[in-house]
């Protein structure tokens, strides 16, 4: 309460609003769950009851994971190091922090609804279903204890400040991957509709209609046979539905028994059928899991606050024991890139090293991967393959979309990610065009590399003519040059200060945000010129002027050469703009973050 009070009046009003909405939702779900368990659920099949409980458990886990992800970087409500000098036991402070995890909107909303559902079932099926109440308590205990143990484990990893942001990114990526698991299953085993039953019904109706038209049967006989046919078809559908429901119920029962969160659903559903084994086993198992997790979390907290994870033992090494380097191979920051000046090479390797260590670069690379999983799953789950004439266009679209998603984040605010390091560029005597070229080269391995992976994957699933693969690579490189010219301007005229170790902008102002939105509308216009060779080749083949001749490859090489000439000419113009804007950029990117 003190934290909310110190947050200001507006924060306290928002907190009260959320609390009132949560209480209203909890009361509404409790009443709804009571009447649903009393009146509606007893009329359903055994499999349907299991599906209902599995759905409730899945919804709780989904919203709980969202809350955990939002509160990922905080392992405790009260910092225990503030209590170490007070006459307060560490175990008492630990329990305060653990019980604060019960102050969750997810638990406040869903638990009363499940309690109401259990009470409603007790009226319909007898008092034995009340055994689901201790099962529910054990499930909540296990969920909160495992979560708190997970947060304590993350706190040990985040004891190293350089590792903290990377851990947040990896956990976020893991959650995204879990959310995409159904789509991945759909890719591996796409759902196929069985049209045999529908075709059989259509054929039976057609045969009966033909008999009526050929006057083999009379109208009354036709109506009688049609009624019998509809009855047989309905019985067939009911049998198919029952078989599918039984198979789905068996699968749901197996998964519920396999994963501990499903023990709550399995035990509660079995109690309505008079079986109490899973309720008792689930209560005992979840209680043991919660107890073990809480005990482990306490031990981890003790080791964390006694300096076990952040202590550095310095070893004294004799100078004679120092081994000579095994090779004279230069390190990354000592590389000299070919065909560029020494200044460009220095900027490129330094910026690339910064990107490989920055969590924002890792987060920028997650977006195209998630998009590839989502949209790729939709495409690959279909039975029909795209026409061969469309495949080069699809490959170009995929590589361009990857370039847009990853490149806008990495290059569109490239000076904002430098933060106070941008001062080194301002004070350096190197030409400003070398800074821009070096920055563009630094982002190329990440953005163009992802684009090449997209070309390889899509081209592997949908094979193209052999000359279309180098054509796609040339188009990607030309698109990247056009793209860099535009986003360089965006990074100079709409820089944003970034909070350290995150992709969150701070001190956001209206002007730069609107300018970025306007640029985002026009940036995709830089990509179609690179697709002209494919369009020209498709047009010539459609009009039967030329067919089967690799026209797109030489045209793509010509477009790439023109893109290089345009880049060389425009980079000198952008150099003058950077000279005029560098003081303003320095003022923005070095401002104090929130």
Protein Blocks (a to p, Z undefined) as FASTA:
>chain_A
ZZmmmnojklmmmmmmmmmmmmmmmmmmmmmmmmmmmmmmmmpcfklmmmmmmmmmmmmm
mmmmmmmmmmmmpcbfbdfklmmmpccdfklmmmmmmmmmmmcfklmmmmmmmmmmmmmm
mmmnojklmmmmmmmmmmmmmmmmmmmmmmmmmmmmmmpmklmmmmmmmmmmmmmmmmmm
mmmmmmmmccdddfklmmmmmmmmmmmmmmmmnopacfklmmmmmmmmmmmmmmmmmmmm
mmmmmmmmmmmmmmmmmpmklmmmmmmmmmmnopaklmmmmmmmmmmmmmmmmmmmmmmm
mmmmnopmmcccdddddfklpccdfbfcdcfklpccehiafklmmmmmmmmmmmmmpmkl
mmmmmmmmmmmmmmmmmmmmpmbdcdfklmmmmmmmmmmmmmmmmmmmmmmmmmmmnmmm
lmmmmmpcbdfklmmmmmmmmmmmmmmmmmmmmmmmmmmmmccdfklmmmmmmmmmmmmm
mmmmmmmmmmmmmcccddehiabdehiafklmmmmmmmmmmmmmmmmmmmmmmmmmmmmm
mnomaghiafklmmmmmmmmmmmmmmmmmmmmmmmmmmmmmmmmmmmmmpccZZ
